[in-house]
């Protein structure tokens, strides 16, 4: 058993559990931070996390898409187990079965106070369609969180409200939500759907796009201070899911114009400030030395209009990685991950271990000495030694990653990555300037090379699938599908075993994407 002791309790053998702060950014790419190579933005607070802790170079979201990615992070399950692929809508009921084990349940059972602050995007209720005029349950509270405050969906679409626990903040039953009426919200060039969800004027007017970051930061600090004051002997778990840097890019006024790559970069600057404020609060509370802080992102960066503007200004949102959000190439799902835990995680260290956000379940369970039932459906690996030491071998034999379409399900094994289809399988915009530019067509903008692509199109003689050796070709320039048929067959066979685990699409009511 690993014994953790705070600096104030070093004379005993009693295990002192750390506080845990998990910050999950939205659409933040592998190249969006200074510590990962960015030069057009400044991220001193997040960079300091890397100096004080461990930076991971081969970490992956469970999916290249926001909702299934968050499902994997909280449940430790590959999203394919529930046939979960694309982002959900405001009508979608709760996507996580309340009987499932979650990271919040693991920690709550161990005596933690738990909160989720920020973007949820996993649905509410158990009816066929969520009714925002009624209590929003089940939701985060039924999955192990003591408290929830945040926005229920994306910041680019309705309902444009805050939710606290089971209720819309400011809701007035005399002024209900009405489909087909215009919402009373700000409008931004990249935000649509305002006409889909009107009424509820008071609730809508409480939601100000350029104040979301500040509001979520304030709520997170307020909650931490409250539980530290009232339950000072108990550890706490904060899951803070920011809307930064998902479009529309609406930073608070003090950040506008502060970067060298437009509002995309300005939104990153606000995110870095939010992280810095949370870290300062931990220091002010006197708990920094016994707090595990993990910073990560839900998927890779998106080449939307703001992302394209940033690119043209010289910012490489996914670094040297091919691809972007939604897709099967590395840029869609290889994400920043940094962990700091004074006295446990070596400072200023780097790890090349292959890891996934689904591994947080087993890792948190290991921290609190909670055995996981091997018969349960989870895909989580224990990363505790990866965080705190230097394992002599890789903790994962292989990893499965979900893009937007099952046809492009990704399997990683050692240095090899295999995709049993052509192209990226993500966004399908074909022209520079389109909000959904992606796949082979995006190479017309980025100038990146891929042996299957010519002039923004898949070559007519390209192989049926894709195999890359990431140890020599991290940018996925050369498809080795024809050169290594034995490896293709091995990985295709392993991938087929996981395809058999894809759940019933009718369970959650999505379009069957198989």
C-alpha positions in Angstrom: 0.0 0.0 0.0 1.3 3.5 -0.9 1.3 5.8 2.1 0.7 9.5 1.5 1.5 12.0 4.2 1.1 15.7 4.2 4.0 17.8 5.2 2.3 18.4 8.6 1.9 14.8 9.4 5.2 13.2 8.5 5.7 11.5 11.9 2.8 9.1 11.5 2.0 6.3 9.2 -1.6 7.4 8.8 -2.6 7.8 5.2 -3.5 11.4 4.4 -5.5 11.6 1.2 -4.7 14.4 -1.1 -7.2 16.9 -2.4 -7.7 16.5 -6.1 -8.4 19.2 -8.6 -9.1 18.0 -12.2 -9.3 20.8 -14.8 -10.6 19.7 -18.1 -10.4 22.4 -20.8 -12.5 22.4 -23.9 -11.0 22.0 -27.4 -7.5 22.9 -26.2 -5.0 21.4 -28.7 -1.7 19.7 -28.1 0.1 22.9 -29.3 -2.0 25.5 -27.5 0.3 25.9 -24.5 3.7 27.4 -24.0 5.0 24.2 -22.3 4.0 22.3 -25.4 5.7 24.7 -27.8 3.3 27.5 -28.4 4.9 31.0 -29.1 1.9 33.1 -30.1 0.2 32.7 -26.7 1.5 33.0 -23.2 0.4 30.5 -20.6 2.6 31.2 -17.5 0.3 29.5 -14.9 -0.1 26.3 -16.8 3.5 26.3 -17.8 4.4 26.6 -14.1 2.3 23.5 -13.4 4.6 21.6 -15.8 7.7 23.0 -14.1 6.4 22.0 -10.7 5.1 18.6 -11.9 5.0 16.1 -14.8 4.1 16.8 -18.4 2.8 13.9 -20.5 3.6 13.8 -24.2 1.5 10.7 -25.2 -1.8 11.3 -23.4 -5.1 10.9 -25.1 -8.8 11.8 -24.7 -11.1 8.8 -24.7 -12.6 10.3 -27.9 -11.9 13.1 -30.3 -15.4 14.5 -29.5 -16.5 16.4 -26.4 -19.4 14.4 -25.0 -18.0 10.8 -25.4 -14.7 12.1 -24.2 -16.2 13.3 -21.0 -18.1 10.0 -20.7 -14.8 8.2 -20.8 -13.1 10.5 -18.3 -15.8 10.1 -15.7 -16.6 6.4 -16.1 -13.2 4.9 -17.1 -15.0 3.2 -20.0 -14.4 3.4 -23.7 -17.3 5.4 -25.1 -17.9 2.6 -27.7 -19.4 0.5 -24.9 -22.5 2.7 -25.1 -22.2 3.3 -28.8 -21.4 6.9 -27.9 -19.8 8.9 -30.8 -20.9 12.5 -31.5 -21.8 15.5 -29.2 -25.2 15.3 -27.6 -28.0 17.8 -27.9 -29.9 19.7 -25.2 -32.7 17.2 -25.5 -30.5 14.1 -24.7 -31.1 12.5 -21.3 -28.3 11.6 -19.0 -25.9 9.4 -20.9 -24.2 7.8 -17.9 -26.1 5.0 -16.2 -26.5 6.0 -12.5 -25.4 2.5 -11.4 -22.0 2.9 -13.0 -18.9 3.6 -11.0 -17.5 7.0 -11.7 -14.4 8.9 -10.5 -16.7 11.1 -8.3 -18.3 8.0 -6.7 -14.9 6.5 -6.0 -13.8 9.6 -4.2 -17.1 10.3 -2.5 -17.1 6.8 -1.0 -13.6 7.5 0.3 -14.8 10.5 2.2 -14.2 13.3 -0.3 -16.4 16.3 -0.7 -17.1 16.4 -4.5 -18.1 19.1 -7.0 -18.5 19.5 -10.7 -18.1 23.1 -11.9 -18.5 24.0 -15.5 -19.5 22.4 -18.8 -21.4 19.2 -18.3 -22.5 18.1 -21.8 -23.6 14.6 -20.7 -27.4 15.1 -20.5 -30.0 15.4 -17.8 -33.0 13.4 -16.8 -34.2 9.9 -17.8 -37.1 10.8 -20.2 -36.8 10.6 -23.9 -36.1 14.4 -24.0 -34.8 16.7 -21.4 -37.3 19.3 -20.1 -35.6 22.4 -18.8 -38.8 23.5 -17.2 -38.6 20.6 -14.8 -36.0 19.5 -12.2 -32.9 18.2 -14.1 -32.5 14.8 -12.5 -30.8 12.5 -12.7 -27.7 14.5 -13.4 -24.2 15.1 -11.8 -25.5 14.7 -8.3 -26.7 11.1 -9.0 -23.2 10.3 -10.3 -21.3 11.1 -7.1 -21.0 14.8 -7.0 -22.2 16.7 -3.9 -22.6 19.9 -5.9 -22.9 21.1 -9.5 -22.8 24.5 -11.1 -22.3 25.1 -14.7 -23.6 25.2 -18.2 -25.5 22.1 -19.4 -24.3 22.0 -23.0 -21.8 23.8 -25.2 -21.3 27.5 -25.0 -22.1 27.7 -28.8 -25.7 26.5 -28.5 -28.8 26.6 -26.3 -30.1 26.6 -23.7 -27.7 29.4 -22.8 -28.3 29.1 -19.0 -26.6 28.1 -15.8 -27.7 25.1 -13.9 -27.1 24.6 -10.2 -27.7 21.1 -8.8 -31.1 20.1 -10.3 -32.4 23.5 -11.4 -31.8 26.2 -14.0 -30.5 29.3 -12.2 -33.1 32.1 -12.2 -35.8 30.0 -13.6 -39.3 31.4 -13.3 -42.2 29.0 -13.9 -44.3 32.0 -15.1 -41.8 32.4 -17.9 -41.0 28.9 -19.1 -38.6 27.8 -21.9 -40.3 27.6 -25.3 -39.0 25.9 -28.4 -39.1 28.1 -31.5 -38.7 31.4 -29.7 -35.6 33.6 -29.7 -33.3 33.4 -26.7 -32.4 36.6 -24.9 -28.6 36.1 -25.3 -25.7 37.8 -26.9 -24.9 36.9 -30.5 -21.5 36.1 -31.9 -20.5 35.3 -35.4 -19.8 31.6 -34.7 -22.8 31.0 -32.5 -26.1 29.9 -33.9 -29.4 28.3 -32.9 -30.5 31.4 -30.8 -34.0 31.0 -32.3 -34.5 27.4 -31.1 -35.0 27.9 -27.4 -36.6 31.1 -26.2 -38.7 32.2 -23.2 -37.2 32.1 -19.7 -35.9 35.7 -20.0 -34.5 36.0 -16.5 -32.5 32.7 -16.8 -31.2 33.7 -20.2 -30.1 37.2 -19.2 -28.1 35.8 -16.3 -25.9 34.1 -18.9 -23.3 36.5 -20.3 -20.8 34.9 -22.8 -17.8 37.0 -21.8 -18.4 36.4 -18.1 -18.6 32.6 -18.2 -14.9 32.0 -17.5 -15.0 34.4 -14.5 -18.2 33.0 -13.2 -16.9 29.4 -13.3 -13.6 30.4 -11.7 -15.4 32.2 -8.9 -17.8 29.3 -8.2 -14.9 26.8 -8.1 -12.9 28.9 -5.6 -16.0 29.7 -3.6 -16.8 25.9 -3.3 -13.3 25.0 -2.3 -13.2 27.6 0.4 -16.5 26.5 1.7 -15.7 22.9 2.0 -12.2 23.7 3.4 -13.8 25.9 6.1 -16.7 23.6 7.0 -15.0 20.2 6.5 -11.3 21.0 7.0 -10.5 17.4 8.0 -11.9 15.9 4.8 -10.3 16.0 1.4 -12.1 17.5 -1.6 -12.4 16.7 -5.3 -13.1 19.5 -7.8 -13.8 18.6 -11.4 -13.6 21.9 -13.2 -14.7 21.7 -16.9 -14.1 25.0 -18.6 -15.8 26.3 -21.7 -12.5 27.8 -22.8 -11.5 27.5 -25.6 -14.6 26.2 -27.4 -16.0 28.6 -29.9 -17.4 31.3 -29.8 -14.2 32.8 -28.5 -15.6 35.3 -25.9 -12.9 36.2 -23.4 -13.5 38.8 -20.7 -12.7 42.3 -21.9 -9.3 42.4 -20.1 -8.0 39.5 -22.3 -9.2 40.8 -25.7 -6.2 41.7 -27.9 -3.6 40.2 -25.5 -2.4 37.3 -27.8 -0.7 37.2 -31.2 -3.4 35.0 -32.7 -6.7 36.7 -32.3 -9.6 35.8 -30.0 -8.6 32.2 -30.2 -5.4 33.1 -28.3 -7.1 35.6 -26.1 -9.4 32.8 -24.9 -6.4 30.7 -24.1 -5.0 33.6 -22.0 -8.3 33.7 -20.1 -8.1 30.0 -19.5 -4.5 30.3 -18.1 -5.7 33.1 -15.8 -8.5 30.9 -14.5 -6.0 28.1 -13.8 -3.7 30.6 -12.0 -6.6 31.9 -9.8 -7.5 28.3 -8.8 -3.9 27.5 -8.0 -3.5 30.7 -6.0 -6.7 29.8 -4.0 -5.1 26.5 -3.1 -2.1 28.3 -1.9 -4.1 30.8 0.1 -6.0 27.9 1.8 -2.7 26.3 2.8 -3.5 23.0 1.0 -1.3 23.3 -2.1 1.3 20.8 -0.7 -1.3 18.1 -0.3 -3.3 18.6 -3.5 -3.0 16.7 -6.8 -3.7 19.0 -9.7 -4.3 17.5 -13.1 -4.8 19.7 -16.2 -6.0 18.3 -19.5 -8.3 18.8 -22.4 -11.3 17.0 -23.8 -10.0 16.6 -27.4 -7.7 18.3 -29.9 -8.0 21.7 -31.3 -10.6 22.5 -34.0 -9.8 24.3 -37.3 -13.0 26.3 -37.1 -13.0 29.9 -38.4 -11.2 31.2 -35.2 -8.7 28.3 -35.3 -8.0 29.0 -39.0 -7.4 32.7 -38.2 -5.0 31.6 -35.4 -3.2 29.3 -37.8 -2.8 32.0 -40.4 -1.3 34.1 -37.6 1.4 31.5 -37.1 -0.2 29.5 -34.2 -0.2 25.7 -34.6 -3.0 24.6 -32.3 -2.2 20.9 -32.5 1.5 21.4 -32.8 3.1 19.2 -35.4 0.3 16.6 -35.2 -1.8 15.8 -38.2 -5.6 16.3 -37.9 -8.0 18.0 -35.5 -11.0 17.6 -33.3 -13.5 14.9 -34.3 -10.9 13.0 -36.3 -8.9 9.8 -36.0 -5.5 11.4 -36.7 -3.3 12.3 -33.7 -4.3 16.0 -33.6 -7.9 15.0 -32.8 -7.2 13.1 -29.6 -3.6 13.5 -28.4 -4.0 16.2 -25.7 -2.1 18.2 -23.1 -1.9 16.5 -19.7 0.0 17.9 -16.8 0.0 16.7 -13.2 1.4 18.3 -10.1 1.5 16.8 -6.6 4.3 18.2 -4.3 6.4 15.5 -2.7 4.8 12.7 -4.8 5.2 13.7 -8.5 8.8 14.7 -9.4 9.1 18.3 -10.4 10.0 19.4 -14.0 9.6 15.9 -15.3 8.3 14.5 -18.5 6.7 11.1 -19.3 6.3 9.4 -22.6 3.9 6.7 -21.3 0.9 6.0 -23.4 -2.1 7.0 -21.3 -5.7 7.9 -21.6 -8.2 9.9 -19.6 -10.1 6.7 -19.0 -7.2 5.8 -16.7 -8.3 8.3 -14.1 -10.8 6.0 -12.6 -8.3 3.3 -11.7 -5.7 5.9 -10.7 -8.1 7.7 -8.2 -9.2 4.3 -6.9 -5.6 3.4 -6.3 -5.0 6.6 -4.4 -7.8 5.8 -2.0 -7.0 2.1 -1.9 -10.3 1.0 -3.4 -10.2 -2.3 -5.3 -11.9 -2.2 -8.6 -14.1 -5.2 -9.5 -12.3 -6.9 -12.4 -15.7 -8.2 -13.8 -17.0 -4.7 -14.2 -17.0 -3.0 -17.6 -14.2 -0.5 -17.4 -11.1 0.1 -19.5 -9.0 2.0 -16.9 -5.3 1.4 -16.1 -3.8 2.5 -12.8 -1.4 5.4 -13.5 -0.3 6.0 -9.9 3.3 4.7 -10.6 3.3 6.7 -13.9 2.5 9.8 -12.0 4.8 9.4 -9.1 7.7 7.2 -10.4 9.3 5.9 -13.5 7.9 2.5 -14.5 10.3 0.2 -16.2 7.6 -0.8 -18.8 4.5 0.7 -20.4 1.4 0.4 -18.3 -0.7 -0.1 -21.3 -0.4 -2.8 -24.0 -2.8 -0.9 -26.2 -5.4 1.9 -26.3 -8.7 2.4 -28.2 -9.8 5.9 -29.2 -13.1 7.0 -30.6 -13.3 9.6 -33.4 -16.7 10.9 -34.6 -17.4 7.8 -36.7 -17.0 4.1 -35.7 -15.6 3.5 -39.2 -12.4 5.3 -38.1 -12.0 3.7 -34.6 -8.4 4.1 -33.7 -6.2 1.4 -32.1 -2.8 2.2 -30.7 -0.3 -0.5 -29.7 3.3 0.4 -28.8 4.7 2.6 -31.6 2.0 1.7 -34.0 -1.4 3.3 -34.7 -4.0 1.8 -37.0 -7.1 3.2 -38.6 -9.2 0.8 -40.6 -10.3 3.4 -43.1 -9.1 6.3 -45.3 -8.9 9.9 -44.3 -9.6 11.3 -40.8 -13.3 10.5 -40.3 -14.0 13.8 -38.6 -15.3 17.2 -39.9 -16.1 17.2 -43.6 -15.7 20.8 -44.7 -13.8 21.1 -47.9 -12.8 24.7 -48.3 -10.6 27.0 -46.3 -12.9 29.3 -44.4 -15.6 26.7 -43.7 -16.3 26.3 -40.0 -16.1 22.5 -40.3 -12.9 22.3 -42.3 -11.2 18.9 -41.7 -9.6 15.8 -42.9 -7.6 15.7 -46.1 -9.0 19.1 -47.2 -7.5 20.8 -44.2 -4.0 20.1 -45.5 -4.6 22.8 -48.1 -4.5 25.2 -45.1 -1.9 23.6 -42.9 0.5 22.5 -45.6 1.2 19.3 -43.6 2.1 16.2 -45.6 0.4 12.8 -45.8 1.3 10.2 -48.3 -2.4 9.4 -48.9 -3.3 13.0 -49.7 -2.8 15.1 -52.9 -4.2 18.6 -53.3 -6.6 18.1 -50.4 -8.1 14.9 -51.6 -7.4 11.2 -50.8 -5.4 9.7 -53.6 -7.2 7.2 -55.8 -4.5 4.6 -55.2 -4.3 5.2 -51.4 -4.5 2.0 -49.3 -7.8 1.0 -47.7 -6.5 1.6 -44.2 -3.8 3.5 -42.4 -0.8 2.3 -40.3 1.8 4.7 -38.9 5.0 4.3 -36.9 4.7 7.1 -34.4 8.2 6.5 -33.0 9.7 7.8 -36.3 6.7 9.6 -37.8 4.7 11.5 -35.2 3.2 13.8 -37.8 1.8 10.8 -39.7 3.3 11.7 -43.0 3.8 8.2 -44.3 1.2 5.4 -44.4 2.9 2.1 -44.0 -0.2 0.0 -44.5 1.2 -1.9 -47.6 4.7 -2.3 -46.1 3.6 -4.2 -42.9 0.7 -6.5 -43.7 1.3 -8.7 -40.6 1.0 -5.7 -38.3 -2.1 -4.5 -40.1 -3.7 -7.9 -39.6 -2.7 -8.1 -35.9 -4.2 -4.7 -35.2 -7.3 -5.2 -37.3 -8.0 -8.4 -35.4 -7.6 -6.7 -32.0 -9.8 -3.8 -33.3 -12.5 -6.3 -34.3 -12.6 -7.6 -30.7 -13.5 -4.1 -29.6 -16.1 -3.6 -32.3 -17.9 -6.5 -30.8 -18.2 -4.4 -27.6 -20.1 -1.6 -29.3 -23.3 -1.1 -27.4 -26.9 -0.9 -28.6 -27.5 2.4 -30.4 -31.1 2.4 -29.3 -30.2 2.6 -25.7 -29.3 6.3 -25.9 -31.3 7.0 -29.0 -28.6 8.2 -31.3 -28.4 7.6 -35.0 -26.8 4.3 -35.6 -23.3 5.2 -36.8 -22.0 1.7 -37.2 
